[in-house]
């Protein structure tokens, strides 16, 4: 290193408050950075400063754990970034590994930036409900222009060094030693004027149509955010950079940062982040962590190539697992093969230019067959035939006879009893539920359901499969609908009851989409296919030929029942696949839902037939009846030991049911609403609808309220019986 260059080592291992040697906490680290800079400034022998990270990483930003504490981070870092910028000696950032969040903001304070070709940069604060609070929203647009800065700040995306160079975010990229290159540059620029390199002094580059651009961008951000505040406030901070001088823009950034901190959304996202990590750490009752079975030469059979089978096969090929796809006859096989090929072609296009190639034309990696004899060699079967217990049992009996002894037998049922399916085999310890979500090649959730006899190694293998498929595996117990669908039943039931009482599919969907769901219950039902539930209800004797003669239209087993979904199915309205369901679509398989006047007429006729008085139902009632009945079921699930904790339920909802991340999951949401309020509302609706048992508050919820609105992390300690797990 040249004697003229002073080096400030900026510890990179993620948090500012996890600096192992000298510094133990954020403020101390910031103090050390400030002291280093002041020392360099005061020392006449130092002519330039280079800031780099340790161990090949510049900085991954702040520790997510610190985000609930308002005094931390951006707000404290901002003045130091200004201090760097105001240095009379050139300061060069040497960016290796990552420069994210506060790390990139420090680099923006430097006068020059040199990056390694493999480095990545970004301002990901938005993804945890915040905004870059160390003046990053003001400096970045001045450096790379408003459109590119808005894109980075409102999405939180990471960009590679090559793109950073094109945008002008870095001055130079190098393949070899970044630190040496930064020092070389520092020495070269000694004595050159620093004014033009100080971003706070630069104007934001003008756009010919800035107003119109900003208006359009704001509409887009709002539409995508659905109640998630951070993207919109990120937008407002960048907008301030275009309208105000730097110092005022920084003040606005700080105000907006405080709004986000106090909104509770950052805490919800932080909770969601740690909840996902918690569900991976699943252990046997004795606390023994399971050893995962490593399978590198697994041959997997996907049985049934319908909606789910197609997505599952696509995910397996993407995970580089050899697959045999089996169908009942050639007609279904060809249809399924065609659909899988379309999906894989699409995936291959998305992956173009990346390191991984999809090898799906190779029969050793992907085979389609109707020959059951191929089952001899597979290590793992995922069955995805129709939701019909008799059919599933017949298939599992066959599998048990044909598959090799160690093969794991998985069923992708939505709700059926794993133990009953396992009873058709001679190896119930190897039978397990693997509940994928539609579309299975997109959705991250995999609910893993163990039965009475399922072995720990079968669970571990299913968890490993989830990991290999880059999915979030959540282990749950066996009950009708497991966790996700069991909580969904009362939610959908309420949605349909609301239609009976006077609402419309699009009104109910709107309320839940405004809450933040990607799609409301009726759009979701159209996407999944109404026939799946219909088949299940027929199997339960709730509708169809096994319904006892003389049954009341709107009552089953002494409870309120709505035949509306059955009536739609009887008319062939299965949703998107038939082009008609709760909405109408442009064609069978179409995706654009349009409100259907036929449905409106049908609903009013239905109300007349059953003498139901149509009433106006407000948004609050729609939201509360749908969400609180779902949450109520969650408390019942926890009390029965079906899931290990509220985090498991929340991870399931965040990854499989489109629950808005900024609301942390249904159980977290309940804790933010306050359990006494949830209980009071359930009591009110239950009194108004005494024939709806799912509105009756769960005993566990009542207990948690009685002990004084216990905080979420203590809930499980109030249960006398904890999850049996195995
Ligand atoms: P689907 O009706 O689209 O496909 C079922 C496929 O199984 C058909 O292609 C059929 O030919 C095939 N099949 C039937 N009997 C067979 C046999 N004996 N041998 C080989 N193949 C056979 O149904 P979908 O929607 O794919 O559902 C499959 C399973 O996944 C069901 O248990 C369902 O409950 C479950 N599921 C469905 C979800 C959805 O959103 N559609 C979500 C999660 C689970």
Boltz pocket constraint, residues with backbone or C-beta under 6 A from the ligand:
constraints:
  - pocket:
      binder: B
      contacts: [[A, 303], [A, 304], [A, 305], [A, 306], [A, 307], [A, 308], [A, 309], [A, 326], [A, 327], [A, 328], [A, 329], [A, 332], [A, 336], [A, 383], [A, 384], [A, 385], [A, 386], [A, 387], [A, 388], [A, 391], [A, 395], [A, 412], [A, 413], [A, 414], [A, 415], [A, 435], [A, 436], [A, 437], [A, 438], [A, 527], [A, 528], [A, 529], [A, 532]]
      max_distance: 6.0
